[in-house]
Amino acid sequence: MDIQVFGRLTEVFGADKITVDPVNDTDSLLKKLRQDYPAIGETGFIIAVDKKQVRENVQLSPGMMIVLMPPFSGG
């Protein structure tokens, strides 16, 4: 499962794209990311699936586009 990473999150992950083992949903993905990248727990971020920001658990399937990005700031 490929995940695109933006902004300061690239420093946490060390790349702008990471690959993780497939998971069934975004809750499982978050658990996996926190396990594999403990520093992410200190960083706020947004998850988008297929170009839509998600706030609740979403089922994932092969081919979905997953993006992690820092929170937006107004201005």
N, C-alpha and C positions, 0 to 999 in steps of 0.2 A: 504494500500500500504506500503510494508516494504522497508526500505532504509538502506543499510549497510553504516556505517560511519568509516573512517580510520584516523589515525594520530591524530594531535592536534584537529581535528574537534570533536573528542569524548569529549573533554573538553567543547566545545560549546554546544553540544547536551546532554551531561551527560550520554552518552551510546554509544555502538558501533553499535547499531541497533535501529532505530526509526520507528514508524508507523504513517502514516498520512492518512487522508481521500483520497480516489481516486481522481485523477485529470486527465484531458485529454491530457496534454502535459507538456513539461519541463518548458515552460514559466510560466504556472499556478503553477507548483510545486515550482519554485523559489519564486514566489509571496507568496505562502502559507508558505514556510520555513522562509522567511524574516518577515512575519507577526507573526508567532508562536515563532521564535527564533531571535529576533532583533540583537543579538550579531553576527550573521552570516554575517551581512552587513560589518563588520570590518575584516572579514576573507576571504582570497582568497581560492577558491576551484575549483575542476574539477568535472563535472558530467559525469558518464559513464552509458550507458544503454546497457544492454546485452553485456558487456565487450568491448564496443566501446565508446571512448571519444566523447562527443557531444559538439558542439560549437553553433549550431543553434537550433531553436525550433524543438523538435521531438515529434511525437504523442506517447502516452503511452497507453498500454493496460494491462489487468490483466496478471500476471505471468512474466512480464518483470523484469529483475534484474536491480535495480538502486543502484548505488554506488556514494558516495561523498568522495572525497579524496583531500588532500592538493596538491598544485601544485608540479610538479617534479622539482628537482634542478639538474643541470648538474654537472659533475665533473669527 
